[in-house]
Amino acid sequence: MNATTEQMLIPKIKALSTQEVAEVEDFVDFLTGKARKRSALDRLLATAPALETAGAVPISKEDIAAEIKVPPKPSGMLARQPLLPHPNHTG
């Protein structure tokens, strides 16, 4: 992030409520995780031709994506809120 972007974002973040800041944090964590997964997938796909040359069975991008898909760990606002029963739940 460059200084101009930072100077533009910091005052906006400071004006948010605590809950809204937690939402921003969750979103930033989501974007970071998304970029990390994309990078890992790109590195894995880059090795595919060498694996095929070595005799490994080719796999599709969809197969790879299914293998690396992991449920996200709750963080930020999601981790801070207790789970409450739905008001209409009778059980």
C-alpha positions as CSV (number, residue, x, y, z in Angstrom):
1,M,0.0,0.0,0.0
2,N,1.4,3.4,-0.8
3,A,1.3,6.4,1.5
4,T,-1.5,8.1,-0.4
5,T,-3.8,5.1,-0.1
6,E,-2.9,4.8,3.6
7,Q,-3.6,8.5,4.2
8,M,-7.0,8.1,2.5
9,L,-8.0,4.9,4.4
10,I,-6.9,5.5,8.0
11,P,-9.3,8.4,8.7
12,K,-12.2,6.4,7.2
13,I,-11.3,3.3,9.4
14,K,-11.0,5.5,12.5
15,A,-14.5,6.9,11.9
16,L,-16.0,3.4,12.0
17,S,-17.6,1.7,15.0
18,T,-15.8,-1.2,16.8
19,Q,-18.1,-3.7,15.0
20,E,-17.5,-2.1,11.6
21,V,-13.7,-2.2,12.2
22,A,-14.1,-5.9,13.0
23,E,-16.0,-6.4,9.7
24,V,-13.2,-4.5,7.8
25,E,-10.6,-6.8,9.5
26,D,-12.6,-9.9,8.5
27,F,-12.8,-8.6,4.9
28,V,-9.0,-7.9,4.8
29,D,-8.4,-11.4,6.2
30,F,-10.7,-12.8,3.5
31,L,-8.8,-11.0,0.7
32,T,-5.4,-12.0,2.1
33,G,-6.5,-15.7,2.3
34,K,-7.9,-15.5,-1.2
35,A,-4.6,-14.1,-2.6
36,R,-2.7,-16.8,-0.7
37,K,-4.8,-19.6,-2.1
38,R,-4.5,-18.2,-5.6
39,S,-0.8,-18.1,-5.3
40,A,-0.6,-21.6,-4.0
41,L,-2.8,-22.8,-6.8
42,D,-0.6,-21.0,-9.4
43,R,2.5,-22.6,-7.9
44,L,0.9,-26.0,-8.0
45,L,-0.3,-25.6,-11.6
46,A,3.2,-24.6,-12.6
47,T,4.5,-28.0,-11.4
48,A,1.9,-29.9,-13.4
49,P,3.9,-30.2,-16.7
50,A,6.9,-31.6,-14.8
51,L,4.7,-34.1,-13.0
52,E,3.1,-35.3,-16.2
53,T,6.5,-35.7,-17.8
54,A,7.6,-37.8,-14.8
55,G,4.5,-40.1,-15.4
56,A,2.1,-38.7,-12.9
57,V,-1.6,-38.9,-13.8
58,P,-2.8,-35.5,-15.0
59,I,-5.3,-33.7,-12.8
60,S,-7.6,-30.8,-13.6
61,K,-7.7,-27.3,-12.0
62,E,-11.0,-28.3,-10.5
63,D,-9.4,-31.4,-8.9
64,I,-6.6,-29.3,-7.5
65,A,-9.1,-26.7,-6.1
66,A,-11.1,-29.4,-4.4
67,E,-8.0,-30.8,-2.8
68,I,-6.8,-27.5,-1.3
69,K,-10.2,-26.2,-0.3
70,V,-10.2,-25.8,3.5
71,P,-13.0,-24.2,5.6
72,P,-11.7,-20.8,6.8
73,K,-10.8,-20.3,10.4
74,P,-13.1,-17.8,12.1
75,S,-11.4,-14.5,12.9
76,G,-12.2,-10.9,13.7
77,M,-15.9,-10.2,14.2
78,L,-17.0,-13.8,13.5
79,A,-14.7,-15.1,16.3
80,R,-15.9,-12.5,18.8
81,Q,-19.6,-13.1,18.5
82,P,-21.2,-15.8,20.6
83,L,-23.5,-18.2,18.9
84,L,-27.1,-17.6,20.1
85,P,-30.1,-19.6,19.3
86,H,-32.5,-18.2,16.8
87,P,-35.4,-16.4,18.6
88,N,-38.0,-18.7,17.0
89,H,-36.1,-21.9,17.8
90,T,-38.0,-24.0,20.3
91,G,-35.6,-26.9,20.7
